[in-house]
Every structure is written in C-alpha cells, then in structure tokens.
Amino acid sequence: MLKEKAKERVILGIDPGTTVMGFGIVKEVKTQVELICMGVVKLDHLDDHPSKLKHIFEKTVSLIEQYNPDCLSVEAPFYGKNIQVMLKLGRAQGVAMAAALSRNLPIFEYSPRKIKQSITGNGNAGKEQVAAMLKTLLNFKESPEFLDATDGLAVAVCHSFQKISADPTKKSYTGWNSFVKDNLKRVK
C-alpha cells in the first residue's frame, strides 16, 4: 500500500464487461493527470462465459505487466432489472480484481454514479458526456470506437480525483460535534 501514497503514480482503470471490457491508464504527477492509453478488450467472439473470464484475467495481467500501474480502480457492477447480467458483470469485475491481487496491486472500487459525478459533476451524466469531459480534461482528440474505453479511463481519472479525500493523515468527522470535540482550541 505504500506505493499508493507516491507523488507520482500510474492508475489502471477498468470498466468490466462480458462483451466489451474498457480500460484506461493514466499517469498522475502531483495534481496533473495525463493519458497513457485507453482501449477495449472485445469478448463477443468467445462462446462461453468461462472463456470470457479467462480472457479478462489474462488481459488484465498483461496490462499490469506492460504498464506497471500502482493500483487498479474498477467500476462496481450496478443493479439492473436482469439479475443474470449483474451476476456476469460481477464475475468479470472479480476476475479483473483477482488479476490485480495476483500482482499485489491495491484495488479501489467506484459506483457508476460516483465516477460520473467525479468526471462531469453530474452523477446521471451519459457516456457521451463523460467522454467529452475526459477529452477536455486529458487533452486528447481521438474518439474511441467504443465508449467502454472512455468508461475505463473515467474509472482511473475518478480514482485520481479521490486522492485528496483519501489522505489517511486527515481525519474525517461524523458531524459538527465530533469536530468540535477534537478541535477545542480552534473553536471560540
């Protein structure tokens, strides 16, 4: 976990999927975030679910070995109307997480709403809005073939934006009373 506190770090973001898995890799130096790469892993050519999971695991390990990220950030599966789809997405997420764990990477999970909120300021933003904001934030021109690529990138950027609130040296408070109790000298 010490690598996670570095001033410079590489973040791998993954948007798990069983048809298309999106990924994005960013390099963070202090408060600047720059795009290293983004892309997709197409899985629709594979016939069965176990083969797709194996491919997700292998591709995630390959990305880790190629780019040597300091952590993995992954989008949490969301609850939809089809429980079978949610279960398959959960397995895809779990396999990507297992790949990171096999390489001793810390893992951070974010809800789709949290990711959209971090990137656009609107937790209900569409994929196109997220992609457009990422183009502005990271100063790239090309539009990926699949928005799953920018979704994966959004997960990585979201994690980068969280570092300030995730500082373990800063105490968080449950309310005004707990703040006052710990900071009597600061309150008049």
SULHU-V178604 format. One record per backbone hydrogen bond with DSSP energy under -0.5 kcal/mol. NH is the residue of the N-H (numbers start at 1). CO is the residue of the C=O. If there is no record, write none. Layout:
nh->NH co->CO
nh->NH co->CO
This chain:
nh->4 co->1
nh->5 co->2
nh->6 co->3
nh->9 co->28
nh->11 co->26
nh->12 co->71
nh->13 co->11
nh->13 co->24
nh->14 co->73
nh->15 co->22
nh->16 co->14
nh->21 co->41
nh->22 co->15
nh->22 co->20
nh->23 co->39
nh->24 co->13
nh->24 co->152
nh->25 co->37
nh->26 co->11
nh->27 co->34
nh->28 co->9
nh->29 co->27
nh->29 co->32
nh->30 co->7
nh->32 co->29
nh->34 co->27
nh->36 co->25
nh->37 co->25
nh->39 co->23
nh->41 co->21
nh->42 co->40
nh->43 co->19
nh->44 co->19
nh->46 co->43
nh->52 co->48
nh->53 co->49
nh->54 co->50
nh->55 co->51
nh->56 co->52
nh->57 co->53
nh->58 co->54
nh->59 co->55
nh->60 co->56
nh->61 co->57
nh->62 co->58
nh->63 co->59
nh->64 co->60
nh->65 co->61
nh->66 co->62
nh->67 co->63
nh->68 co->64
nh->70 co->10
nh->71 co->10
nh->72 co->106
nh->73 co->12
nh->74 co->108
nh->75 co->14
nh->76 co->110
nh->80 co->78
nh->83 co->81
nh->86 co->82
nh->87 co->83
nh->88 co->84
nh->89 co->85
nh->90 co->86
nh->91 co->87
nh->92 co->88
nh->93 co->89
nh->94 co->90
nh->95 co->91
nh->96 co->92
nh->97 co->93
nh->98 co->94
nh->99 co->95
nh->100 co->96
nh->101 co->97
nh->102 co->98
nh->103 co->99
nh->103 co->100
nh->104 co->101
nh->105 co->100
nh->106 co->70
nh->108 co->72
nh->110 co->74
nh->115 co->111
nh->116 co->112
nh->117 co->113
nh->118 co->114
nh->119 co->115
nh->120 co->116
nh->121 co->116
nh->121 co->117
nh->122 co->116
nh->125 co->122
nh->130 co->126
nh->131 co->127
nh->132 co->128
nh->133 co->129
nh->134 co->130
nh->135 co->131
nh->136 co->132
nh->137 co->133
nh->138 co->134
nh->139 co->135
nh->140 co->135
nh->144 co->142
nh->149 co->146
nh->150 co->146
nh->151 co->147
nh->152 co->148
nh->153 co->149
nh->154 co->150
nh->155 co->151
nh->156 co->152
nh->157 co->153
nh->158 co->154
nh->159 co->155
nh->160 co->156
nh->161 co->157
nh->162 co->158
nh->162 co->159
nh->163 co->159
nh->163 co->160
nh->166 co->162
nh->167 co->164
nh->170 co->167
nh->179 co->175
nh->180 co->176
nh->181 co->177
nh->182 co->178
nh->183 co->179
nh->183 co->180
nh->186 co->183
nh->187 co->183
nh->187 co->184
